[in-house]
Amino acid sequence: MREVRVGQVYKHFKGNLVEILLLAKDSEDLSEKVVYKHLDTGETWVRDKEMFLSKVDNEKYPEVTQEYRFELVD
């Protein structure tokens, strides 16, 4: 099972590198969120954990070779 690791760097399928700052829960519906910082701009973003871990939609992005939306950088 894939997981999100706080403090690690991930590559978005469009090429951006992000650092995981923390995992959080939404106070309204208790859904899990990933809070991350874009390393090129310093902007902080939040995304549903389920979407963060999802596979790339190859019908929408047929040219993408990366399997997952975000992949851990070794």
C-alpha positions as CSV (number, residue, x, y, z in Angstrom):
1,M,0.0,0.0,0.0
2,R,1.3,3.4,-0.9
3,E,1.7,6.0,1.8
4,V,2.8,9.7,2.2
5,R,5.9,10.4,4.1
6,V,6.3,13.7,5.9
7,G,9.6,15.5,5.2
8,Q,10.1,13.6,1.9
9,V,10.3,15.0,-1.6
10,Y,7.8,13.8,-4.3
11,K,7.7,14.5,-8.0
12,H,4.4,15.6,-9.6
13,F,3.7,14.0,-13.0
14,K,4.0,17.4,-14.6
15,G,7.6,17.7,-13.2
16,N,7.3,19.9,-10.1
17,L,9.1,18.8,-6.9
18,V,7.2,19.1,-3.6
19,E,8.1,18.5,0.0
20,I,5.5,17.0,2.3
21,L,5.0,19.4,5.3
22,L,2.3,17.5,7.2
23,L,-0.8,15.3,7.1
24,A,-4.0,16.8,8.3
25,K,-7.7,16.0,8.7
26,D,-10.5,18.2,7.5
27,S,-12.6,19.3,10.5
28,E,-15.9,19.1,8.6
29,D,-15.7,15.6,7.1
30,L,-12.5,14.1,8.7
31,S,-11.0,13.4,5.3
32,E,-7.3,13.1,5.2
33,K,-5.3,15.9,3.5
34,V,-1.7,16.3,2.4
35,V,0.0,19.7,3.0
36,Y,3.0,20.2,0.7
37,K,5.3,23.0,-0.5
38,H,6.4,23.5,-4.1
39,L,10.2,23.6,-4.0
40,D,10.5,25.9,-7.0
41,T,8.0,28.6,-5.8
42,G,7.8,28.0,-2.0
43,E,4.0,28.0,-2.3
44,T,2.1,25.8,0.2
45,W,-0.8,23.6,-1.2
46,V,-3.2,21.1,0.2
47,R,-4.8,18.2,-1.5
48,D,-6.9,15.2,-0.6
49,K,-4.7,12.3,0.4
50,E,-6.6,9.9,-1.9
51,M,-6.0,12.2,-4.9
52,F,-2.3,12.7,-3.9
53,L,-1.8,8.9,-4.0
54,S,-3.9,8.3,-7.2
55,K,-2.7,7.1,-10.6
56,V,-2.3,9.5,-13.5
57,D,-5.3,9.6,-15.8
58,N,-3.7,8.3,-19.0
59,E,-6.7,9.1,-21.1
60,K,-6.5,12.8,-20.1
61,Y,-2.7,12.8,-20.2
62,P,-1.6,10.1,-22.7
63,E,1.9,11.4,-23.0
64,V,2.7,11.0,-19.3
65,T,4.9,8.0,-18.4
66,Q,4.8,8.4,-14.6
67,E,2.4,5.9,-13.1
68,Y,1.2,8.0,-10.1
69,R,0.2,11.6,-9.7
70,F,3.0,12.0,-7.1
71,E,6.0,9.7,-6.8
72,L,8.6,9.6,-4.1
73,V,12.0,10.9,-5.2
74,D,14.8,8.6,-4.1
